[in-house]
Structures are given as structure tokens and as C-alpha cells.
Amino acid sequence: MKLWNRAAVALKDGPSLIAADDILTAAVVKATSHDELSIDTESAQFIYRHVLSSPSSLKHLVSLISSRVKRTRSWAVALKGLMLMHGFFLCKTTVAESIGRLPFDLSSFGEGSSRIMSKSGGFNLFVRAYFAFLDRRSILFHDGNRHRYNEESSVLIRLVIIRKMQIIVDSLIRIKPIGENMNIPLINEAMENVISEIMEIYGWICRRIAEVLPNVHSKIGKTEADLALKIVSKSTKQGGELKKYFEFCKDLGVSNAQEIPNFVRIPEADVIHLDELVRTSEIDSCEEGVEKTEIVEEDEEEEEIETKPELVSDLITLDHDEEAPASPPRVVVVDIPDLISF
């Protein structure tokens, strides 16, 4: 069977290897081969070392990967292309932030064939979920060059970035292999990438929540208080979802998910404090609205119009593609796992 698989792979990838006019093109073909059983780690590592030593080569490599992925109907080639792209972020090369939206679209990969009849239906779903995550991640980190999280950023900007990172985590835990035929080394390696990304991003979220919550006080606006409460509420829910996801990956045999991280809780006092801030802000907003109808200076009115809508339209586009978004709860929920402790 292995011999037949090698012969089939050689037949499919041979012409592309023969046509490769440089060592990088050949490495991309090998790293994104049609072999459904394994991945050419050596070729992938060669590509990453090349990018780290010569960042300017990334654009050419992305073009090569894109060309390879766009014209394939093989889930293995598509998945390996995504994993190769993901690796640019995982190997910490800052030039990866320049990619932005992925130059190919796998959002409907394999939809032409029947999910029931096709043996590759589960793999196609996996590819689409992986693409949805990676495309969103790449866009966010590219946008982050304009609104980078740092101590000088406003509370609102920091909260928005945290919220968007929570949405990235949501897209990560949607990546799941279904079916016994998907318990193969290539899928397990992809899942290892997913777990590594979750650990890094969710750890970042936890640290940033701890930093920004003390800055959410009675003098900030309703938008900030409301968003902070939504972040805490989402973190409560997401902590439980992540625990289940890690348990699923552990049962699957994913190597870096064998130890499930400990989860800690957001103090009840912090949740109550945020809830009170939102309620107070709503009351204050109503009172201020009545006063402003009586006396409003023109220059102050113009300043509000210039700043608020601009910030909202640029940054607060968070939940347009979330499933069944819910309004921030007004009830305190405790005793649910929340933040990861490393």
C-alpha cells in the first residue's frame, strides 16, 4: 500500500518538480505534496530557515504556495499549503505580518462533491475550518500594524484588540477532525499547530485582561465598560469550551495536548464591578442626553462627531460573523473556568 501511495504521489507531483526552476519552488512542491500520510518536514524547515535569513523572499514564497493551492482539488495539498503559511507566523518572523488577507480562497473547498459519498468530506471540512482561522488571523495581525496593543493605546483600542483575539480563539476551536479515517499523522500535526496557537493567543488574552481591567473605571465611557463586560463574559464561556477542546485533542492523541492547562476564575468582585459600571454609564448617558438637548456648544458637538464614529467604524467590527452573538449579560456568573494559568 505504501509503495502504491509513493508511486501515485510521484506521478502527481513529478511534473511540478521537473518544472521547478529553482530550489525554493522545488521545496514548496515537496512540502505541499499529494502524500496524504505524511509531510516533508525537511523541506518545510528549509523554507522557514530561508525566510528567517532572507525576509524579502516571503512574498515570492507566498506566491508559490498560493499558485499551488489555488489549482488543487487535493485536501492534502490544500492543508499542507495552509500549514506552511501558518508556519510563517509560528516561527516568529515579523515579516509574516505583512501578508494580510490570504491570496487564495479555500472557504468553499470541496463543496462540489457530496459530503456523504465522498471519503474526503471530513478532510475538506477540516481544510475550510483551518482556512477560516488562518485568513482571520492573518488579517488581524496585518491590521494590528495600524492599531498595535501597547501601554500608550487607549483603553478602547486595547479592549477591541482583546475581543478580536477572542474571536480568533473561537475560529481555532472549530478546527476538528471528524471520523476515524482522519486519525492520521498529517492531521495530528495540523492539530499540534492549532494547540500551539491556542496556548500562545489565549495566554496573551489572559495577560492583557489582567492588565486592562484595572483601567476600566467610572470615568471611562459606556462603550469601554460594556465591551469590558462582554470580554469577561466571553472569557468565562471560552474557558469552558477550551477545556473540552483540550480533552478532545488529548483523546485524539495530539502530543502537545496531553496536559490540560489549569483554569482559574475571574474574581466575582471584578464581574460585579464591571456590571455596575455599565449600569451606571447607561443612567449617566440618559441624564447627559437630557442636559445636552438644552445646551450644547457647537465645537464640542463637532469634536464628538469627528472622533466617536471614526473609532467605532474602524475598530468595533467584531461580531459580524460570530454565531448567535449575545448581548452582555446582566447577571453575575461564577464558578466557571476562565483564564489559563501557565
C-alpha positions in Angstrom: 0.0 0.0 0.0 2.8 2.4 0.9 4.6 1.6 -2.3 1.4 2.3 -4.3 1.0 5.6 -2.4 4.5 6.6 -3.2 4.0 5.8 -6.9 0.8 7.8 -7.0 2.4 10.8 -5.3 5.4 10.7 -7.7 3.0 10.6 -10.6 1.1 13.7 -9.4 4.0 15.8 -8.1 6.6 14.7 -10.7 5.7 17.2 -13.4 5.7 20.1 -10.9 9.1 19.1 -9.6 10.5 18.8 -13.1 9.1 22.3 -14.0 10.6 23.8 -10.8 13.2 26.3 -11.9 14.8 27.0 -8.5 15.4 25.3 -5.2 12.6 27.2 -3.4 10.0 26.2 -5.9 11.0 22.6 -5.5 10.9 22.9 -1.7 7.3 24.2 -1.9 6.2 21.4 -4.2 7.8 18.8 -1.8 6.3 20.5 1.3 2.8 20.5 -0.3 2.9 17.1 -1.9 -0.1 14.9 -2.6 1.1 12.4 0.0 -1.9 12.1 2.5 0.1 10.1 5.0 2.9 12.4 5.9 4.5 15.8 5.4 8.0 16.6 4.2 9.3 18.3 7.4 12.8 18.8 6.0 11.5 20.9 3.0 9.2 22.9 5.3 12.1 23.6 7.7 14.3 24.6 4.8 11.7 27.2 3.7 11.4 28.6 7.2 15.1 29.0 7.6 15.3 30.7 4.2 12.6 33.2 5.3 14.3 33.9 8.6 17.6 34.6 6.9 16.1 36.4 3.9 12.7 38.0 4.9 12.3 39.6 1.5 11.8 36.1 0.0 8.5 35.7 1.8 6.5 37.5 -0.9 7.8 35.0 -3.6 7.2 32.0 -1.3 3.6 33.1 -0.6 3.0 33.5 -4.4 4.4 29.9 -4.9 2.2 28.4 -2.2 -0.8 30.3 -3.5 -0.3 29.1 -7.0 0.0 25.5 -5.7 -3.2 25.7 -3.5 -5.4 27.6 -6.0 -5.4 24.9 -8.6 -5.6 21.8 -6.4 -8.5 19.5 -5.6 -6.4 17.5 -3.1 -7.2 18.1 0.5 -3.7 17.1 1.4 -2.1 19.7 -0.9 -4.5 22.4 0.4 -3.9 21.5 4.1 -0.1 21.4 3.7 -0.3 24.8 2.0 -2.2 26.2 4.9 0.2 24.6 7.4 3.1 26.1 5.5 1.6 29.5 5.6 0.7 29.1 9.3 4.3 28.2 10.0 5.5 31.7 8.9 3.6 33.0 12.0 4.6 30.2 14.3 8.3 30.6 13.5 8.1 34.2 14.7 9.2 36.0 11.6 7.8 39.5 11.8 7.6 39.9 8.0 4.6 37.5 8.2 2.5 40.4 9.5 2.7 41.9 6.0 0.7 39.1 4.4 -2.8 40.3 5.3 -5.7 38.5 3.7 -4.6 35.2 2.3 -4.1 35.4 -1.5 -6.3 32.3 -2.1 -9.8 31.3 -1.0 -10.5 27.9 0.4 -13.7 28.8 2.1 -15.7 26.5 -0.2 -13.1 23.9 -0.7 -14.5 20.5 -1.8 -18.1 21.7 -1.6 -18.8 20.4 -5.1 -18.7 16.8 -4.0 -21.3 15.0 -1.8 -20.2 15.0 1.9 -21.9 11.7 2.4 -20.5 9.9 -0.7 -17.0 11.5 -0.7 -14.4 9.8 1.5 -12.6 13.1 1.7 -15.7 15.0 3.1 -14.3 15.3 6.6 -10.9 16.4 5.3 -12.5 19.1 3.2 -14.4 20.5 6.2 -11.1 20.4 8.1 -9.4 22.4 5.4 -12.2 25.0 5.3 -12.1 25.5 9.1 -8.3 25.8 9.0 -8.5 28.4 6.3 -11.2 30.4 8.1 -8.9 30.6 11.1 -5.7 31.4 9.3 -7.3 34.0 7.0 -8.8 35.8 10.0 -5.6 35.6 11.9 -3.5 37.0 9.1 -5.9 39.9 8.5 -6.0 40.8 12.2 -2.2 40.8 12.6 -1.9 42.9 9.5 -4.4 45.4 10.8 -2.5 45.3 14.1 0.2 47.2 12.5 -2.2 50.2 12.5 -3.7 49.6 15.9 -0.9 47.8 17.9 -1.5 46.9 21.5 0.8 48.8 23.9 0.7 50.9 27.0 0.1 54.1 25.1 -3.0 52.7 23.4 -6.4 53.9 24.6 -8.4 51.6 26.8 -10.9 51.2 24.0 -8.3 50.1 21.4 -6.8 47.6 23.9 -10.2 46.2 24.7 -11.1 45.9 21.0 -7.9 44.0 20.2 -8.5 41.6 23.1 -12.1 41.0 21.8 -10.8 40.3 18.3 -8.3 37.8 19.7 -11.1 36.0 21.5 -12.8 35.6 18.1 -9.5 34.1 16.7 -9.7 31.5 19.5 -13.3 30.7 18.6 -12.1 30.0 15.0 -9.3 27.8 16.3 -11.6 25.5 18.3 -13.8 25.0 15.3 -10.9 23.1 13.7 -11.8 19.4 14.5 -11.2 16.2 12.7 -14.4 14.1 12.4 -14.3 10.4 11.5 -11.9 7.6 12.4 -10.3 7.8 8.9 -8.9 11.2 9.9 -6.7 9.8 12.7 -3.5 10.1 10.6 -0.1 11.7 11.2 -0.8 14.7 8.9 -4.0 15.7 10.7 -2.3 15.2 14.1 0.5 17.5 13.0 -2.0 20.1 11.9 -3.7 19.8 15.3 -0.4 20.3 17.1 -0.2 23.7 15.2 -3.7 24.5 16.4 -2.9 23.7 20.1 0.4 25.7 19.9 -1.6 28.7 18.6 -4.3 28.4 21.2 -1.7 28.3 24.0 0.0 31.4 22.7 -3.0 33.5 21.9 -5.1 32.6 24.9 -2.2 33.1 27.2 -1.8 36.6 25.6 -5.5 37.3 26.2 -5.3 36.3 29.8 -2.3 38.6 30.5 -4.0 41.5 28.7 -7.3 41.1 30.5 -5.4 41.3 33.8 -3.6 44.5 32.6 -6.6 46.4 31.2 -9.4 45.6 33.8 -7.9 47.9 36.4 -8.1 50.7 33.9 -11.8 50.2 33.5 -13.3 52.7 36.0 -16.2 55.1 36.4 -14.6 57.9 34.3 -14.4 55.9 31.1 -17.3 55.8 28.6 -20.2 53.3 28.4 -18.6 51.8 25.2 -15.5 50.7 27.1 -17.4 49.4 30.2 -19.8 47.5 28.0 -17.0 46.0 25.9 -15.0 45.0 29.0 -18.1 43.2 30.4 -18.6 41.4 27.1 -14.9 40.3 27.2 -15.2 38.9 30.7 -18.4 37.1 29.8 -16.9 35.6 26.7 -13.8 34.6 28.6 -16.0 32.7 31.1 -17.6 30.8 28.3 -14.5 30.3 26.3 -12.6 28.9 29.2 -15.1 26.0 29.5 -15.0 25.4 25.7 -11.2 25.3 25.6 -11.1 22.7 28.4 -13.5 20.5 26.4 -11.4 21.1 23.3 -8.2 20.1 25.0 -9.8 16.9 26.4 -11.0 16.1 22.8 -7.4 16.6 21.5 -5.9 14.6 24.3 -8.2 11.6 23.4 -7.2 12.1 19.8 -3.6 11.7 20.8 -2.3 15.2 19.9 1.1 15.3 21.5 1.1 18.8 23.0 -2.5 18.5 24.4 -1.7 15.6 26.8 -1.5 18.0 29.7 -4.6 20.1 30.0 -3.8 23.6 31.4 -5.2 24.7 34.8 -8.0 27.2 34.5 -8.6 29.9 37.1 -11.6 32.2 37.6 -12.1 35.9 37.2 -12.8 37.3 40.7 -16.5 37.7 41.3 -15.9 41.3 42.6 -14.4 42.3 39.2 -17.5 41.0 37.3 -19.9 42.8 39.7 -17.8 46.0 39.4 -18.0 45.9 35.6 -21.7 45.2 35.7 -22.2 48.2 38.0 -20.1 50.4 35.7 -22.3 49.5 32.7 -25.5 50.2 34.6 -24.1 53.5 35.9 -22.9 54.5 32.4 -26.4 53.8 31.0 -28.1 56.0 33.6 -25.5 58.8 33.2 -25.9 58.7 29.4 -29.6 59.2 29.7 -29.1 62.1 32.1 -26.5 63.7 29.9 -28.7 63.3 26.9 -31.4 65.4 28.6 -29.0 68.1 29.6 -27.4 68.3 26.1 -30.7 68.9 24.5 -30.9 72.1 26.4 -27.3 73.5 25.9 -24.8 72.1 23.5 -21.8 74.0 22.3 -21.1 73.7 18.6 -17.3 72.9 18.9 -17.9 70.1 21.4 -20.6 68.6 19.2 -18.2 68.7 16.2 -15.5 67.0 18.2 -17.8 64.1 19.2 -18.8 63.6 15.6 -15.2 63.6 14.4 -13.8 61.1 16.9 -16.5 58.6 18.0 -17.9 57.4 14.7 -14.4 57.1 13.2 -13.2 54.9 16.1 -16.3 52.8 16.0 -16.3 52.2 12.3 -12.6 51.5 12.2 -12.3 49.2 15.2 -15.6 47.9 16.6 -16.4 45.4 13.8 -16.2 42.4 16.0 -19.2 40.2 15.8 -20.5 40.4 12.2 -19.6 36.7 11.6 -20.0 35.2 15.1 -22.6 32.6 15.6 -25.6 33.8 17.5 -23.9 36.8 19.3 -25.5 37.5 22.7 -25.9 40.8 24.5 -23.6 41.2 27.5 -25.3 39.5 30.4 -26.6 41.5 33.4 -26.3 38.5 35.8 -23.1 37.6 37.6 -21.9 34.1 36.7 -19.2 32.5 38.8 -17.6 29.1 39.3 -16.8 28.6 35.7 -13.2 28.1 34.4 -11.9 31.3 32.8 -8.3 32.2 32.3 -5.4 29.9 31.6 -2.6 29.8 34.1 0.8 28.9 32.7 
